[in-house]
């Protein structure tokens, strides 16, 4: 069974803190990993895609790493801002003859001014 | 470049009715996937279409069906609606290259009463 777990489920921090969101997966069929942001009641915004040949990707204040051997990925957010408040979802890309995403349940982040 | 669009934004239906949701893929993308997201959960894969054929399906009953058109837009049809079908329905498009990064639309919120 393909499972993706995200810890913590919720996180509340003051503005300016650096923070780490964790994602773990149990299925070795997961070969790429994609991080998303979701605002309440909205669709998903792709943040970073880490391909199996890469160990990390960076975009602005975001850095994501992937360690397939341990089944873990982390999303690092530097100098957090209130506008970063959202739910962050990680999803493993699985290839079983076609590519699909297997999602975790997300980390709900609140950054206070 | 036009992103993924979905219609309608919101929909209220009665149990037993049928519904059709629509999705236009991002320019240059030939693959469309549909996901169901219940409140507080991560999205669950329904099925995927590539070049007008269903090429992968998740654990959803046959009353969930779809179509893809020559312009790569897609429809999701749900027959005999049940209360548990109430969810946010997300469409994602991707190209069969570049790590299969998926781009999501804003979603359709379906409420079944």
Interface residues (C-beta under 8 A of the other chain):
Chain A: X4 X32 X34 X36 X41 X42 X43 X44 X45 X46 X49 X51 X89 X91 X93 X96 X97 X98 X99 X100 X101 X102 X103 X104 X105 X106
Chain B: X4 X6 X33 X35 X40 X41 X42 X43 X44 X45 X48 X50 X55 X56 X58 X88 X90 X92 X94 X99 X100 X101 X102 X103 X104 X105 X106 X107 X109
